Amino acid sequence: MWYAKRRFIIKGTLVKKLLVLIEKLKETNGMRIFKRGLQKASELLENGDAKGVFVWAHSLRYWLKDPDYIFWLGTMR
């Protein structure tokens, strides 16, 4: 990062790749789990209406917006 700020690295593509790598290294396990749960929750929200899941599971729509439930979804594989 110091090299990028001091303009020792000239290639913009290399700087972009390094920044992506740095962001991945800064992520915690909790952040990864929550992101995975958020992705699953959004998939369930999209597919739930189409398949009629919310007709017989009314509470699921509210659960999919609850941060604790989203985190739990992220822990499930």
N, C-alpha and C positions, 0 to 999 in steps of 0.2 A: 504494500500500500504506500509506503514511504517513497518507493521508486516511482510509482505512478504519479504521486503528488509533485515530485521533484522533476518530472518530465524526463526521467531517464529511459522510460519505456515509451517508445514512439508509436508502435502499432496499436491502433484503437481496438482491434479485435482481441489482441492479447490482454489488454486492460479489461475489456468486457468479460472475458473468460475468467480472469483472476477475481473480478468482483463477484461473479456468480459462485465461484469456489469459496470465497470468503464468507458469503451469505450462508452457504451450506454448512460451513464449519461453525458459524455462530448459532445455528439452530440447536435447540435443546430437544431432548426426547419428548417432553411434554408438548412442544410445538408441533413436532412431527405427528404425534398421536392425534392432536386436535385437528390438524389439517386433513389427515386421513378420515377422521370422523366427520368433518364438515363436508368432505367430498361424498361420503356415503349418504349423509343426511340429505344433501341436495339431490342425489340420484333417487333416493326414496321419495322425496317430495315430488319430483317430476314424474316418476313412474307410478306413484300411488294413486294419483287422480285418474290416470289412463286405465289402470287395472282395477279401480274400484275398491282399493284397500281401505280408504278412509270412510267408506260406507259402513263397514262393520268394525273398524278400529278408529273411533272418533278421536281418542286421546293421542293417537300416534302423531297427528299433525302438530300438536302442542309439544310433545316430547322431542320432536325433531328440531325444535327451536330452543330447547333447553341446553345450555352449555355443558352441564354435567352428563346429560344423555349423549350429547355429541362426543364428548370425551370417551365415554364408555363404548360408543360405536367404533371409535378409533382403535380401541384395544382389541376388538374382535377381529379375527382374521377370516 
